Amino acid sequence: MPGNSTLQPHNQPLAQWPRAWLVASATAYRQAMGEGHRDATALLRAVQALLAAGAPRAQAATTARLMVAAMSAQQPDWFWAPARAMAARREAYWRQRDAWPPPTDPARWPPDLCPPEPEGGAEAALRRLVSD
């Protein structure tokens, strides 16, 4: 069993990154999850925000992942509040229609509860973004 690592999200010092990068990346991810997007799309948005804030392209995806993990571990109430609110809206929507659990096919969900993902998938869009 491995011991404590300095690379664990709960003890990553948030001050190691420029504040503008951290704020841009974390808020973009947080907002995307609050809009009902999947993790891959939220990560894509975080990387886009990170690049717009001036981060180097070569490490943008890795840096965004580390920032998201650190914020999630260290500020979970703030970070996940929009996603929890979306989960509550989704549940209320389907329960009001006596459809709980909800359909597993996201195509049957209204777009305000399950917005469309990027054309070709978020993972492919992320690869294109960081490889350009």
Sequence and secondary structure as in RCSB ss.txt:
>XXXX:A:sequence
MPGNSTLQPHNQPLAQWPRAWLVASATAYRQAMGEGHRDATALLRAVQALLAAGAPRAQAATTARLMVAAMSAQQ
PDWFWAPARAMAARREAYWRQRDAWPPPTDPARWPPDLCPPEPEGGAEAALRRLVSD
>XXXX:A:secstr
     TT GGG  GGGS HHHHHHHHHHHHHHHHTT  HHHHHHHHHHHHHHTT  GGGHHHHHHHHHHHHHHHS
HHHHHHHHHHHHHHHHHHHHHTT  S  S GGGS TTTS    TT HHHHHHHHHH 
